[in-house]
Amino acid sequence: MVRFTTSGESHGRALVAIVEGIPAGLKVNQEYINEELSRRQQGYGRGKRMLIEQDKA
């Protein structure tokens, strides 16, 4: 089972995510994660905040 725990402020300087249940030694591609996070800026939202926030791993 994979579990995500987050902490921090949604509109603060940072939001921390702790991911548990990932096998040791699994390679993580930070560039791929950042590409997926950037997809949020191309979608629909309630406001323009998603256009100014730059999410990155």
URWONOR-V318900 format. One record per helix or strand of 2 or more residues. SS is the DSSP state (H for helix, E for strand). FROM is the first residue (numbers start at 1). TO is the last residue. Records with the same first field share a line. If there is no record, write none. Layout:
BEGIN
SS->FROM-TO ; FROM-TO
END
This chain:
BEGIN
E->3-8 ; 15-20
H->30-42 ; 49-52
END
